[in-house]
Amino acid sequence: MAVAYVIAAVLTIAYCLFSAGADFARWERVGVAMDRVGVPRSWMPWLGVPKAAAALGLVVGFWVPVVAVAAAAGLVLFFGAAIVIHLRVRDYSFGLQYPFFLLAGTTLALSSAG
């Protein structure tokens, strides 16, 4: 297992846990961003579920690599959709979806390469 992959995966796991926790706790900063794009705040806990599942999938992926590929691919789709939703309503403010889309993509690329 490449060191670069382990670093990317651990960072992605940490972000997923942070982001899922923010959703589950209904962190106000996330709620404001959701208001800007027209996503109901009632969806916050449900949006945390795939992030928590992806974190679990990346952990399992250290032993079962195909699970890591699936988890990272799911995150790329998730954050790609978040970016599209923001751009659709012309919200060009910088949000965490952009760097974490790149982080998930990096994790996917490195997990697929191994």
PyMOL commands that set and color helices and strands:
alter all, ss='L'
color gray80, all
select helices_A, chain A and resi 3-24+28-37+41-60+65-88+97-113
alter helices_A, ss='H'
color red, helices_A
deselect
rebuild
show_as cartoon
